[in-house]
Amino acid sequence: MVKVAGTFGRSGVHDYILLRASAVILLAYILYIVGFIAFNDVNYLVWRSFFSSLCTQVFSLFALLSMLVHAWIGLWQILTDYIKCTRLRGTLQFLLTSVAFIYVFSGFVILWGI
């Protein structure tokens, strides 16, 4: 049996469930943000107080981590389907996944003010 380095031993069903769960979390987060904007007169002070609440910070962190999971699996699937050169695929996967990790780390620093 051949193990693929990008999957870390996961099965297709596991990836399917992770993708769907992360998509649901991202959809809920988008609806949460859009609902806040739709029902409030948003200015800087309101926006800052909204994002300083613990509930919003934790939900934003879950959304960031869901984006990372979704991007990781999606990139692996797309790159293995369309990029046949192993070296190019590995390089692209490393670069794009690194960008996703930097995005999550930056979001974490912004959210929690570290």
C-alpha positions in Angstrom: 0.0 0.0 0.0 1.4 3.4 -1.0 1.3 6.2 1.6 1.0 9.7 0.4 3.0 12.3 2.4 0.4 15.0 2.1 -2.4 13.0 3.7 -0.6 11.8 6.9 -2.4 8.5 6.7 -5.9 9.8 6.5 -8.5 8.2 4.3 -10.7 9.8 1.7 -13.7 9.6 4.1 -11.7 11.4 6.8 -10.8 14.2 4.3 -14.4 14.4 3.1 -15.7 14.8 6.7 -13.0 17.4 7.5 -13.8 19.4 4.4 -17.5 19.4 5.1 -17.1 20.2 8.8 -14.7 23.1 8.0 -17.1 24.4 5.4 -19.9 24.4 7.8 -17.8 26.3 10.4 -16.8 28.9 7.8 -20.4 29.3 6.6 -21.5 29.9 10.2 -18.8 32.4 10.7 -19.7 34.3 7.5 -23.3 34.4 8.6 -22.3 35.6 12.1 -20.3 38.5 10.6 -22.8 39.4 8.0 -25.6 39.3 10.6 -23.6 41.6 12.9 -23.0 44.1 10.0 -26.7 43.9 8.9 -28.2 44.6 12.3 -25.8 47.1 13.7 -24.7 50.6 12.7 -21.0 49.7 12.4 -18.3 52.2 13.2 -14.8 51.7 14.6 -15.8 51.6 18.3 -18.6 49.1 17.6 -16.4 46.9 15.4 -13.6 47.0 18.0 -15.9 46.0 20.9 -17.4 43.2 18.7 -14.0 41.7 18.1 -12.9 42.2 21.7 -15.6 39.9 23.0 -14.4 36.4 23.9 -17.1 34.7 21.9 -16.1 36.5 18.6 -12.4 35.9 19.3 -12.9 32.1 19.8 -15.3 31.8 16.9 -12.7 33.7 14.7 -10.0 31.4 15.8 -12.1 28.3 14.9 -12.8 29.9 11.5 -9.1 30.5 11.0 -8.3 26.9 11.9 -11.1 25.6 9.7 -9.7 27.7 6.8 -6.3 26.0 7.4 -7.8 22.5 7.3 -9.9 23.3 4.3 -7.0 24.9 2.4 -4.6 22.1 3.3 -6.9 19.3 2.0 -8.1 21.3 -1.0 -4.6 22.2 -2.1 -3.5 18.6 -1.7 -6.4 17.3 -3.8 -6.1 20.0 -6.5 -2.3 19.7 -6.8 -2.3 15.9 -7.0 -5.0 16.0 -9.7 -3.4 18.7 -11.9 0.3 18.9 -11.3 2.0 15.7 -12.4 5.6 16.7 -11.8 6.4 15.6 -8.2 9.0 18.2 -7.5 6.8 21.1 -8.7 3.8 19.7 -6.9 5.8 19.4 -3.6 7.2 22.9 -4.0 3.8 24.4 -4.7 2.2 22.5 -1.8 4.9 23.6 0.6 4.7 27.3 -0.5 0.9 27.5 -0.5 0.5 25.6 2.8 3.2 27.9 4.3 1.1 30.9 3.2 -1.9 29.4 4.9 0.0 28.8 8.1 1.3 32.4 8.0 -2.3 33.6 7.5 -3.5 31.6 10.6 -0.5 32.8 12.7 -1.1 36.4 11.7 -4.8 36.1 12.5 -4.0 34.6 15.9 -1.6 37.5 16.7 -4.2 40.1 15.5 -7.1 38.4 17.4 -5.3 37.9 20.7 -2.9 40.9 20.6 0.3 38.9 21.3 
